Amino acid sequence: MACAHAKFTGEVGCCVATSGPAAVHLLNGLYDAKLDHQPVAAVVGQQKRLSLGAYYQQEIALQQLFADVSEFCQTIVHPAQARHVIDRAFKTALTTRGVATVIVPNDVQEEDAQPSPPKKHGSVFSSVGWSRPRLLPEAGELRRAAGILNAGSKVAMIIGQGAHLVGDAKETLKALVPLLHRKEDRGWREKIEKDVAEWDAICEKRAGQHFGRTINPQAVASQLSPRLPDDAIVTADSGSGTHWWARHLKLRKGMQASLSGTLATMGPGTPYAIAARFAYPDRPVIAFVGDGAFQMNGMSEMITVKRYLDRERAWSSISRAGARGPGPRGRDGDDGQPHGGGRSGTRGEDSAGGDRGEACARSVLALGRAPSPSRDRAPPLGVRCRWRRGFRPSSRTDPSIPGDRGGLRTGNLAGFRDGARSASRHRAGAAAEGAVARCHRA
């Protein structure tokens, strides 16, 4: 969550852990921040100073443990030291866009705080304020890069990791673009545009495939993309769902999206979504989370969601969304087409796979747009659709939904109910589970 907060806000993300095993648990998230160059500060507990070196219970050499992941790692051994160590930790995290770790032994935590170090020899005082540095390559390097780009006939630029120019990407591009000449021959660019259009068509064709009565997971991402609100925040986990997320979601101006880019760790989708909703309580947050990652930590994160959730009003909001569907036309979609239509333009069981993907996407949005019970600390809304080979949906109908022919059922998910009877809706940091496909209306 700390890494996600940094990614979505540009501020320093903060996390806290007690000593020993809890400190070890921070490493996955901190490496996610390190490898994606995000400013994060970690405050970690340690055993009492007099216990160190005695192999005391849960004693770990924390400075060595966090040395690789951290740009700054220090232990506070005196209350007067805390002020400048914390200040340097935050400034280092911001300046280097990396991780800063502060270790605080238990007995130091219990002492009275000292707002300022004593004015005597050895005391250190932090400077006031911080300003963001402007990192640019030397002018000669910019001119040399521009010369290479201007001389080339088939030019592609790698921005970010892998680029040879060292500097802030935004500032470097602002300085480089005026030195570049527009290519008169547009043939290669037009070929790339044609290839991209062909790939998009292939992705849409794959999303439109049907598998009997089983939902095509790619259809959910494909159907969800054009329906995303302009201010949506979208997160993803690592796995098959990441491919569908990247292939089918077309981000528009005002949207934000993120995932564990370089570390590609499992399990960040739900925490990312929770952090995004805490940072922006009025924006819809939707996450693609696979069933494996959801079992690893997504289910546990439901406890986090529950803690900050006004349950009575939340369930009321979800129930209304589930009963009414995404619009006043019941099962009809925003485009006026019934859910039974499908990509192939036919109705009935043969097109049910794609139709259910579309309906599942609509369910996601119905939840994502539901009013927040607490606008200042509202966790994200979500829907979870699971796919299981050979699954056959229930044929029961819902009398509250006009034209319901059964098969697709949704409902409130306070916790998972087993197998085919799971009603996959929960207010959570996730709004659409990537390995999609079983969604019931209860």
Rosetta blueprint (number, residue, H / E / L):
1 M L
2 A H
3 C H
4 A H
5 H H
6 A H
7 K H
8 F H
9 T H
10 G L
11 E L
12 V L
13 G E
14 C E
15 C E
16 V E
17 A E
18 T L
19 S L
20 G L
21 P H
22 A H
23 A H
24 V H
25 H H
26 L L
27 L H
28 N H
29 G H
30 L H
31 Y H
32 D H
33 A H
34 K H
35 L H
36 D L
37 H L
38 Q L
39 P L
40 V E
41 A E
42 A E
43 V E
44 V E
45 G E
46 Q E
47 Q L
48 K L
49 R H
50 L H
51 S H
52 L L
53 G L
54 A L
55 Y L
56 Y L
57 Q L
58 Q L
59 E L
60 I L
61 A L
62 L H
63 Q H
64 Q H
65 L H
66 F L
67 A L
68 D L
69 V L
70 S L
71 E L
72 F E
73 C E
74 Q E
75 T E
76 I L
77 V L
78 H L
79 P H
80 A H
81 Q H
82 A H
83 R H
84 H H
85 V H
86 I H
87 D H
88 R H
89 A H
90 F H
91 K H
92 T H
93 A H
94 L H
95 T H
96 T H
97 R L
98 G L
99 V E
100 A E
101 T E
102 V E
103 I E
104 V E
105 P E
106 N H
107 D H
108 V H
109 Q H
110 E L
111 E L
112 D L
113 A L
114 Q L
115 P L
116 S L
117 P L
118 P L
119 K L
120 K L
121 H L
122 G L
123 S L
124 V L
125 F L
126 S L
127 S L
128 V L
129 G L
130 W L
131 S L
132 R L
133 P L
134 R L
135 L L
136 L L
137 P L
138 E L
139 A H
140 G H
141 E H
142 L H
143 R H
144 R H
145 A H
146 A H
147 G H
148 I H
149 L H
150 N H
151 A H
152 G L
153 S L
154 K L
155 V L
156 A L
157 M L
158 I L
159 I L
160 G L
161 Q L
162 G L
163 A L
164 H L
165 L L
166 V L
167 G L
168 D L
169 A H
170 K H
171 E H
172 T H
173 L H
174 K H
175 A H
176 L H
177 V H
178 P H
179 L H
180 L L
181 H L
182 R L
183 K L
184 E L
185 D L
186 R L
187 G H
188 W H
189 R H
190 E H
191 K H
192 I H
193 E H
194 K H
195 D H
196 V H
197 A H
198 E H
199 W H
200 D H
201 A H
202 I H
203 C H
204 E H
205 K H
206 R H
207 A H
208 G L
209 Q L
210 H L
211 F E
212 G L
213 R L
214 T E
215 I L
216 N L
217 P H
218 Q H
219 A H
220 V H
221 A H
222 S H
223 Q H
224 L H
225 S H
226 P H
227 R H
228 L L
229 P L
230 D L
231 D L
232 A L
233 I E
234 V E
235 T E
236 A E
237 D L
238 S L
239 G L
240 S H
241 G H
242 T H
243 H H
244 W H
245 W H
246 A H
247 R H
248 H H
249 L L
250 K L
251 L L
252 R L
253 K L
254 G L
255 M L
256 Q E
257 A E
258 S E
259 L L
260 S L
261 G L
262 T L
263 L L
264 A L
265 T L
266 M L
267 G L
268 P L
269 G H
270 T H
271 P H
272 Y H
273 A H
274 I H
275 A H
276 A H
277 R H
278 F H
279 A H
280 Y L
281 P L
282 D L
283 R L
284 P L
285 V E
286 I E
287 A E
288 F E
289 V L
290 G L
291 D H
292 G H
293 A H
294 F H
295 Q H
296 M H
297 N H
298 G H
299 M H
300 S H
301 E H
302 M H
303 I H
304 T H
305 V H
306 K H
307 R H
308 Y L
309 L L
310 D L
311 R H
312 E H
313 R H
314 A H
315 W H
316 S H
317 S H
318 I H
319 S H
320 R H
321 A H
322 G H
323 A H
324 R H
325 G L
326 P L
327 G E
328 P L
329 R L
330 G E
331 R L
332 D E
333 G L
334 D L
335 D L
336 G L
337 Q L
338 P E
339 H L
340 G L
341 G L
342 G L
343 R L
344 S L
345 G L
346 T L
347 R L
348 G L
349 E H
350 D H
351 S H
352 A H
353 G H
354 G H
355 D H
356 R H
357 G H
358 E H
359 A H
360 C H
361 A H
362 R H
363 S H
364 V H
365 L H
366 A H
367 L H
368 G H
369 R L
370 A L
371 P L
372 S L
373 P L
374 S L
375 R L
376 D L
377 R L
378 A L
379 P L
380 P L
381 L E
382 G E
383 V E
384 R L
385 C L
386 R E
387 W L
388 R L
389 R L
390 G L
391 F L
392 R L
393 P L
394 S L
395 S L
396 R L
397 T L
398 D L
399 P L
400 S L
401 I L
402 P L
403 G L
404 D L
405 R L
406 G L
407 G L
408 L L
409 R E
410 T L
411 G L
412 N L
413 L L
414 A L
415 G L
416 F L
417 R L
418 D L
419 G H
420 A H
421 R H
422 S L
423 A L
424 S L
425 R E
426 H E
427 R E
428 A L
429 G L
430 A L
431 A L
432 A E
433 E L
434 G L
435 A L
436 V L
437 A L
438 R E
439 C L
440 H E
441 R L
442 A L
